[in-house]
Amino acid sequence: VTVFANRWKNAGLVDVFWALGLVGMAIVYGKLGHGWQPRQFMVTFTLFVANLRLAWHLARRFQREFPKEDSRYHSLR
């Protein structure tokens, strides 16, 4: 991700992969977590759906605004 972000001079792609990483963490929690199974499933499912939706939203925004970098990253650069 860093290679593409540096090549394109656009760090907005990092947001998408951050959200996808949280989707992966929800799956890991669901597989390895301990506790009451119904609650574990509800928490896992909620985190999975919420972060998948966030990743989708961020990917669409990145694609729509691609040549232009998000102002947060632009000011840091």
PyRosetta script that sets phi, psi and omega in degrees:
from pyrosetta import init, pose_from_sequence

init()
pose = pose_from_sequence("VTVFANRWKNAGLVDVFWALGLVGMAIVYGKLGHGWQPRQFMVTFTLFVANLRLAWHLARRFQREFPKEDSRYHSLR")
pose.set_psi(1, -42.0)
pose.set_omega(1, -179.1)
pose.set_phi(2, -63.3)
pose.set_psi(2, -37.3)
pose.set_omega(2, 179.5)
pose.set_phi(3, -61.0)
pose.set_psi(3, -47.0)
pose.set_omega(3, 179.3)
pose.set_phi(4, -66.7)
pose.set_psi(4, -41.4)
pose.set_omega(4, -179.6)
pose.set_phi(5, -62.1)
pose.set_psi(5, -40.4)
pose.set_omega(5, 178.7)
pose.set_phi(6, -71.3)
pose.set_psi(6, -39.7)
pose.set_omega(6, -179.3)
pose.set_phi(7, -65.4)
pose.set_psi(7, -42.4)
pose.set_omega(7, -177.7)
pose.set_phi(8, -84.9)
pose.set_psi(8, -9.1)
pose.set_omega(8, -174.3)
pose.set_phi(9, 54.1)
pose.set_psi(9, 44.8)
pose.set_omega(9, -178.7)
pose.set_phi(10, -149.4)
pose.set_psi(10, 107.3)
pose.set_omega(10, -176.0)
pose.set_phi(11, -89.0)
pose.set_psi(11, 5.8)
pose.set_omega(11, -179.5)
pose.set_phi(12, -64.0)
pose.set_psi(12, -23.4)
pose.set_omega(12, 178.5)
pose.set_phi(13, -63.3)
pose.set_psi(13, -26.8)
pose.set_omega(13, 179.6)
pose.set_phi(14, -61.4)
pose.set_psi(14, -38.2)
pose.set_omega(14, 179.1)
pose.set_phi(15, -58.6)
pose.set_psi(15, -41.9)
pose.set_omega(15, -179.1)
pose.set_phi(16, -62.8)
pose.set_psi(16, -46.9)
pose.set_omega(16, -177.5)
pose.set_phi(17, -72.4)
pose.set_psi(17, -27.6)
pose.set_omega(17, 174.1)
pose.set_phi(18, -62.5)
pose.set_psi(18, -47.1)
pose.set_omega(18, 179.6)
pose.set_phi(19, -64.9)
pose.set_psi(19, -39.3)
pose.set_omega(19, 177.3)
pose.set_phi(20, -66.3)
pose.set_psi(20, -32.7)
pose.set_omega(20, 174.7)
pose.set_phi(21, -63.8)
pose.set_psi(21, -37.1)
pose.set_omega(21, 176.9)
pose.set_phi(22, -68.9)
pose.set_psi(22, -31.6)
pose.set_omega(22, 173.6)
pose.set_phi(23, -62.7)
pose.set_psi(23, -44.9)
pose.set_omega(23, 177.7)
pose.set_phi(24, -61.7)
pose.set_psi(24, -39.5)
pose.set_omega(24, 178.0)
pose.set_phi(25, -65.5)
pose.set_psi(25, -35.1)
pose.set_omega(25, 176.5)
pose.set_phi(26, -63.1)
pose.set_psi(26, -40.5)
pose.set_omega(26, 178.9)
pose.set_phi(27, -65.5)
pose.set_psi(27, -43.3)
pose.set_omega(27, 178.8)
pose.set_phi(28, -61.6)
pose.set_psi(28, -44.4)
pose.set_omega(28, 177.7)
pose.set_phi(29, -59.3)
pose.set_psi(29, -42.7)
pose.set_omega(29, -179.5)
pose.set_phi(30, -62.6)
pose.set_psi(30, -34.9)
pose.set_omega(30, -179.1)
pose.set_phi(31, -82.6)
pose.set_psi(31, -40.0)
pose.set_omega(31, -171.4)
pose.set_phi(32, -105.6)
pose.set_psi(32, -10.7)
pose.set_omega(32, -176.5)
pose.set_phi(33, -68.6)
pose.set_psi(33, 158.1)
pose.set_omega(33, 178.0)
pose.set_phi(34, -116.9)
pose.set_psi(34, 158.6)
pose.set_omega(34, 177.7)
pose.set_phi(35, 130.0)
pose.set_psi(35, -171.2)
pose.set_omega(35, -178.6)
pose.set_phi(36, -66.2)
pose.set_psi(36, 121.8)
pose.set_omega(36, -171.6)
pose.set_phi(37, -57.3)
pose.set_psi(37, -46.0)
pose.set_omega(37, 179.8)
pose.set_phi(38, -60.4)
pose.set_psi(38, -40.7)
pose.set_omega(38, 178.9)
pose.set_phi(39, -68.4)
pose.set_psi(39, -41.0)
pose.set_omega(39, 178.4)
pose.set_phi(40, -60.2)
pose.set_psi(40, -42.6)
pose.set_omega(40, 178.4)
pose.set_phi(41, -64.8)
pose.set_psi(41, -44.1)
pose.set_omega(41, -178.8)
pose.set_phi(42, -63.0)
pose.set_psi(42, -43.1)
pose.set_omega(42, 179.3)
pose.set_phi(43, -65.6)
pose.set_psi(43, -45.6)
pose.set_omega(43, 179.2)
pose.set_phi(44, -60.6)
pose.set_psi(44, -47.1)
pose.set_omega(44, -178.6)
pose.set_phi(45, -63.4)
pose.set_psi(45, -42.8)
pose.set_omega(45, 179.8)
pose.set_phi(46, -62.9)
pose.set_psi(46, -46.8)
pose.set_omega(46, 178.9)
pose.set_phi(47, -64.2)
pose.set_psi(47, -39.9)
pose.set_omega(47, 179.9)
pose.set_phi(48, -61.5)
pose.set_psi(48, -51.5)
pose.set_omega(48, -176.9)
pose.set_phi(49, -66.8)
pose.set_psi(49, -44.6)
pose.set_omega(49, -177.3)
pose.set_phi(50, -62.5)
pose.set_psi(50, -44.2)
pose.set_omega(50, -177.6)
pose.set_phi(51, -78.3)
pose.set_psi(51, -28.7)
pose.set_omega(51, 173.5)
pose.set_phi(52, -66.4)
pose.set_psi(52, -41.1)
pose.set_omega(52, 176.4)
pose.set_phi(53, -63.5)
pose.set_psi(53, -42.1)
pose.set_omega(53, 177.7)
pose.set_phi(54, -62.1)
pose.set_psi(54, -44.1)
pose.set_omega(54, 178.8)
pose.set_phi(55, -61.8)
pose.set_psi(55, -41.4)
pose.set_omega(55, 178.9)
pose.set_phi(56, -62.1)
pose.set_psi(56, -46.4)
pose.set_omega(56, 179.7)
pose.set_phi(57, -61.4)
pose.set_psi(57, -46.0)
pose.set_omega(57, -178.7)
pose.set_phi(58, -66.6)
pose.set_psi(58, -37.1)
pose.set_omega(58, 178.1)
pose.set_phi(59, -65.6)
pose.set_psi(59, -42.1)
pose.set_omega(59, 177.9)
pose.set_phi(60, -63.6)
pose.set_psi(60, -42.3)
pose.set_omega(60, 179.1)
pose.set_phi(61, -65.3)
pose.set_psi(61, -42.1)
pose.set_omega(61, 178.7)
pose.set_phi(62, -61.6)
pose.set_psi(62, -43.3)
pose.set_omega(62, -179.6)
pose.set_phi(63, -65.4)
pose.set_psi(63, -40.3)
pose.set_omega(63, -178.1)
pose.set_phi(64, -67.7)
pose.set_psi(64, -38.3)
pose.set_omega(64, -175.2)
pose.set_phi(65, -105.6)
pose.set_psi(65, 19.1)
pose.set_omega(65, -166.6)
pose.set_phi(66, -44.7)
pose.set_psi(66, -57.2)
pose.set_omega(66, -175.1)
pose.set_phi(67, -61.4)
pose.set_psi(67, -31.3)
pose.set_omega(67, -177.8)
pose.set_phi(68, -89.6)
pose.set_psi(68, 132.1)
pose.set_omega(68, 179.4)
pose.set_phi(69, -85.8)
pose.set_psi(69, 145.9)
pose.set_omega(69, 176.2)
pose.set_phi(70, -54.9)
pose.set_psi(70, 139.7)
pose.set_omega(70, -175.3)
pose.set_phi(71, -60.9)
pose.set_psi(71, -29.9)
pose.set_omega(71, 178.3)
pose.set_phi(72, -62.1)
pose.set_psi(72, -46.5)
pose.set_omega(72, -178.2)
pose.set_phi(73, -75.6)
pose.set_psi(73, -34.4)
pose.set_omega(73, 179.0)
pose.set_phi(74, -61.8)
pose.set_psi(74, -41.6)
pose.set_omega(74, -180.0)
pose.set_phi(75, -68.9)
pose.set_psi(75, -31.2)
pose.set_omega(75, 177.2)
pose.set_phi(76, -72.0)
pose.set_psi(76, -34.6)
pose.set_omega(76, -178.8)
pose.set_phi(77, -68.6)
pose.dump_pdb("model.pdb")
